Amino acid sequence: MTACHDVAATSVAVAGIRRVALVGSPNAGKTSVFNHLTGLRAKTGNYPGVTVGRSVGTTRVDGVTIAVEDLPGTYSLDPISPDEQVVTDLLAGEYADIDRPDAVVLVADVTTLRRSIMLVGQVLRLDLPCLLALTMGDELTSRGGRIDVEALSTALGIPVVAVVAHRGSGINTLRAQLASFDRWPRPPILPPPGQEEIGAWGQSVLDAADYVAPQPDQRTRRIDRVLLHPLWGTVIFFAVMFYFFQVLFTAAAPLRDGIAHGLTWLGGQVAHHVGNPVLRGLLSQGIIGGVGTVLQFIPQIVLLFCLLAFLENVGYMSRAAFLMDRVMAKTGLEGRAFVAMLSSYACAIPGIMATRTLPSSRDRIATIVTAPLMTCSARLPVYTLLVGLLIAPRTHWWGFSAQGVTMFLLYLAGGISALIAALVVKSTVLRGDLLPFTMELPPYRLPSPQTMLAAMWSAASMFLRKAGTIILGTSLVLWALLNLPVQEAQTHGLSGTDATAYVMNHSYAADVGRAVEPVFSPLGFDWRTDIALVGSLSAREVFVSTLGQVAAATHPEDPRDALTTMTDDHSHRVFSAPMVIALMTYFVFALQCMSTIAVMRRETNSWRWPAFAFTYMFGLAWVMAFVARSIAIGLGA
Amino acid sequence: MCTRPKGAHDHSGSVIVLAQLTPGQRATVVGTIPRANPGVANRLGQLGFRATAHVDVIRRAPFGDPTIYRVQDTELCLRRREAQLIEVVPEADR
């Protein structure tokens, strides 16, 4: 298998392999059918030129490998957004480097067949070999509906297979059919064009199949009466989101620490056994440290996608979006963006990946470029250090701890600025979306373990393969900047901390720090702070330890004492109150995180949006820091 | 917000837009208003809001928008903006 290839390129079209596309509306159970057919062998990527995710897997029938492509869910083949255009173009064979599929498997939820028969009619008109897979047959019967599958097959002129996707029944029949698509019966006459004509055709087909639509799901009605209640629904929503956030924030931490411990141990082993100091540094800090940066995101990503897949498949996510839509509409976004924004309070990386649930690519990009303003957990150590430098621990304002109040204000500033930025972006560069806000509220259903596993697996493997390589690369570059050139002779005989400080103060990063000093000097930062800013691009919390090493602190992880007394060339205190305020403000707004940039690149399929986000956030950070410092000086701080 | 002006061809008088209904009411879809964007009108039709279909208004979100409707065996939510594009005849009026 060519698993490492990018599916956006031509590698999917492995010569000679026959391709079947799955087409169906959202919530039809299409992805569940796909997962059962292909197992965990799906490759994910993007369609050329858009931010729409593409997944292709393979299945084997009688020793023959068949490629199965899970097309994005769609209600019709009349696209009204670039995202929906993908399905239409792909089925028409209009992509230069993606061949037209050889056959189509339509997936339709039999409980909503009156609606999806329109899509069936449109797809039949493409004149490709077609098969209809009907899902949720068990639900149809239990809610008092019925259908004659044989008669439906006769009326449509194509094979019809009933599958219960979440239990996997009917999947083997479907798989066996895939091998012989060139012998599938084809409709003698194609359905008529035009919406009204297809509607009439659909009604006659359903009548011929003796279709009786199911009654509304009473269990869903009862649950919704509570979960969508104006008061109780809102209370439950906040409880669910609070718990969701807690899990993301706290349950991932021990796993992340475990990974960190393992890698520290490995680094220690390398340090013990490798003689050459440069090679030792490269291996133990550069490579193992870089891998650590990548791996520490994995627990959060896997947990987030586990929770997201559960909430989504059980049907709660659309209810949450329904409750929050009015609030999010004020920013020009929609309810479904709320979860991505909230996740970004833990870390922007899973938050950005969670935007995949948004159907509009404009909303998706607007959320992606503003989510990093949310106060992620990596800002916490930076804020802790800076607040500690600014305010004495026992100070109280109106009976509250002054440090706590400042911290709260910093968190609030992040959230508010993200929502304002979303509003600005949505009403300027990403304005004008035809796509109406329509969202289906499916009946509550228990998700299958396969669906959840597949969601977790694909998110983690995509992150490792696509973003991980960029993050590892930049970590290595940053390591080289901070540790080269080699200063072996000069540091001979110095203590460990003094030697580290010496190397760093004479490194390429120091040259960068001095070079960018004019940019940051209006904010009151000196070149040593600038080195730490460069270093913090690998992850914001690295700012604390880099600053510690620059200041030759004996405990680089807690450099507060060394910093309070640090002075510049004219023996002025470097970390004066206005400068610390400017630095805090800078960290509220700046996109000081290479990993986030890498994931943005991956999710938007171009460097344009990460470049845009980095630039506007840097500009915002600089201006706000300058204003904050000027105000602080003006007030005599 | 705005009521449908006079001039709806065959149902004048009783035709209102979907957004004017309150939860618990039932109506029959007539079509979309003439000034609706054709692409959007088409999509609303494909979602089930097409002539002769029955719509039940299920519930509104806490701040009054969006609203859940049941149409063609599915529950869908629409914002007021889209619900103002759909013309209906309330069923009690018929």
Boltz contact constraints between the chains, C-beta under 6 A:
constraints:
  - contact:
      token1: [A, 75]
      token2: [B, 46]
      max_distance: 6.0
  - contact:
      token1: [A, 76]
      token2: [B, 46]
      max_distance: 6.0
  - contact:
      token1: [A, 78]
      token2: [B, 42]
      max_distance: 6.0
  - contact:
      token1: [A, 80]
      token2: [B, 39]
      max_distance: 6.0
  - contact:
      token1: [A, 80]
      token2: [B, 43]
      max_distance: 6.0
  - contact:
      token1: [A, 112]
      token2: [B, 73]
      max_distance: 6.0
  - contact:
      token1: [A, 112]
      token2: [B, 74]
      max_distance: 6.0
  - contact:
      token1: [A, 114]
      token2: [B, 72]
      max_distance: 6.0
  - contact:
      token1: [A, 114]
      token2: [B, 73]
      max_distance: 6.0
  - contact:
      token1: [A, 115]
      token2: [B, 48]
      max_distance: 6.0
  - contact:
      token1: [A, 115]
      token2: [B, 72]
      max_distance: 6.0
  - contact:
      token1: [A, 118]
      token2: [B, 46]
      max_distance: 6.0
  - contact:
      token1: [A, 195]
      token2: [B, 45]
      max_distance: 6.0
  - contact:
      token1: [A, 213]
      token2: [B, 73]
      max_distance: 6.0
  - contact:
      token1: [A, 228]
      token2: [B, 59]
      max_distance: 6.0
  - contact:
      token1: [A, 230]
      token2: [B, 62]
      max_distance: 6.0
  - contact:
      token1: [A, 234]
      token2: [B, 62]
      max_distance: 6.0
  - contact:
      token1: [A, 322]
      token2: [B, 61]
      max_distance: 6.0
  - contact:
      token1: [A, 322]
      token2: [B, 77]
      max_distance: 6.0
  - contact:
      token1: [A, 325]
      token2: [B, 66]
      max_distance: 6.0
  - contact:
      token1: [A, 326]
      token2: [B, 61]
      max_distance: 6.0
  - contact:
      token1: [A, 326]
      token2: [B, 63]
      max_distance: 6.0
  - contact:
      token1: [A, 326]
      token2: [B, 65]
      max_distance: 6.0
  - contact:
      token1: [A, 434]
      token2: [B, 39]
      max_distance: 6.0
  - contact:
      token1: [A, 436]
      token2: [B, 40]
      max_distance: 6.0
  - contact:
      token1: [A, 436]
      token2: [B, 82]
      max_distance: 6.0
  - contact:
      token1: [A, 437]
      token2: [B, 79]
      max_distance: 6.0
  - contact:
      token1: [A, 438]
      token2: [B, 47]
      max_distance: 6.0
  - contact:
      token1: [A, 438]
      token2: [B, 76]
      max_distance: 6.0
  - contact:
      token1: [A, 438]
      token2: [B, 78]
      max_distance: 6.0
  - contact:
      token1: [A, 439]
      token2: [B, 77]
      max_distance: 6.0
  - contact:
      token1: [A, 440]
      token2: [B, 74]
      max_distance: 6.0
  - contact:
      token1: [A, 440]
      token2: [B, 76]
      max_distance: 6.0
  - contact:
      token1: [A, 441]
      token2: [B, 75]
      max_distance: 6.0
